[in-house]
Every structure is written in C-alpha cells, then in structure tokens.
Amino acid sequence: MKLGLVLGGGGARGAAHIGVLLELERLGLRPDLVVGTSIGGLLGALLAAGLSPEEMLDFFQQFNLEQLYRPADLRVPALVSNRRVEKRLEKAIGRPNFADLKLPLAVVATDLVSRQEVVLQEGDVVTAVLATIAIPVALPPVEMGDMILVDGGVKNNTPFDVARQLGAEYVLAIDLTNTDPYAPIQRRYGRTGPLTKAAEMIQRNELWWVLAATLDVITTQNMEKNLAENPPDLLLRPEIGAIGLFDFHRWQEGVSAGRTAVWQVEHVLQEVIGKR
C-alpha cells in the first residue's frame, strides 16, 4: 500500500511536522511519496532528499529570522530576501533535480499570472521550494517560465488531493491551522535579535491576529472543499495553540504538538503498518 505524506503550510508551526515525523520513525512508518505546501514543501524536500527527522530538526532549529533573512533589494517586490534560505538549503541537500531525490516529491505553489495552483514535480528542487515558501509581500516571488509563483497556501495549504492524484493509496495529511485566534505571545526563548523582536511586536498586535485568523479561515475553507471531494485517509491537526507564523524560536512546542497528534491516533497507524 503506497503511503502518501502531506505536509501543510504554516511557517514556524511547521515544527509540528517534525514531531509527527519523529513518531512515524519510531513506529517504522515511512512514506512512499511526499507532497507539501510552504514550510511543508521545504520540510518535504529535506525528507525526500534523505534527511532523517533528527537532521530535519537540527535544520529547523537554525531556521531563524536573524540568521536567514536580510532586507530585499529595492527592485524586488518583497520585504526580505530569500538568498540566505537558498544557501542554507543548498548546504543541506545540494542542488538536486526532483528525479535525483530518494522519495518522489511534489510541492505546491500559486501562479499569480493564471491565478491557479501549480504542482511542481520536476526541475530544480531548491527553486521549487523557494516558490512554495514565497509568502506574498514578505518573500520574493519566483519566476518560472511564464509563471510568477508564490506560496502554495494561497490556493491549497494542505494538498492531500495532490497526493491522491500522484498515486497514493493511503494519504496521511498534517494540517497546521488548528490554532488559537487572538492569543498573545506568552514567552520567549533565549536572546532574540531585532527581526525576532519586530516579529513578536507585530504578532502581539490585535490587527495581526485578525489578519492571521482571516488567513486561517481562507485556507480552512479551501481544505474543507477538498475534504468534501477527495478526503485523506487520516488527517492530523496538531494543537498549535498560540505559535505564530514567525515564532521559529518556539520549535519545542511545535514538535510536542506533532508528537501528541500521533499518539492520539497511534492505534490507527498500527493498522496501517499491518497493511504494508
């Protein structure tokens, strides 16, 4: 039975994906193909390239605003550059094509020209990842042929329907929109730099939580439409709580949420293991 793993978008909340993967590793359950959007596409690329969940966690721990982002060139329609993210990805996995990966991978982006969802499955993996994580306004869009690509979450934040289209017989999807609206940031971890402090200040503002909750409503509506048409066999929705999109320093909470989500359905996963 071909198992398709789907990793949804959610910025720093993506630490929950790693928590899930750590538990799947413990159970000896490895996917046969991976589909991801945004941070899910990035982590999916690491997994498909052969990194273990422990190595992915090490990568994520280094994924912080201070080290990875710098102001974008004034000619680029974005607030920050993606160049350091690109370099970090190259260091982790090299510069493979999709055909070079150890697991089949697809990442979802959104084309601003056609206004349609785009599923990337060939060509340069790093470029595809930069496209799927390109949060509009924050990170620069990626030009690919006639397309101008941004974050796939605009159209399909948890693309379990894509996994089914690619031949998955059992689809395990992880959605990261189970959050607490209007929840204030309660704590910090260690020393933070100016970018992290700025992100914290933004996320403390009630206007931000209105925007964040609105985005969650939009992504949830898209997901519910897909659920009605082509649902996954198992949908995990870790309890993310108040982890913000930029709270990479709160990775422990995200990992814990992912682990807990697996523990709650371990009996179901044991049945899946028995069928493989």
Secondary structure, DSSP 8 states (H G I E B T S, - for coil): --EEEEE---GGGGHHHHHHHHHHHHHT---SEEEEETHHHHHHHHHHTT--HHHHHHHHHT--HHHH--B--TTSSSSB--HHHHHHHHHHH-S-BGGGSSS-EEEEEEETTTTEEEEE-SSBHHHHHHHHT--TTTS--EEETTEEEEEGGGT-SS-HHHHHHTT-SEEEEE----B-TT-------S---HHHHHHHHHHHSHHHHHHHHHHHHHHHHHHHHHHHHS--SEEE----BT--TT-GGGHHHHHHHHHHHHHHTHHHHHHHHHT-
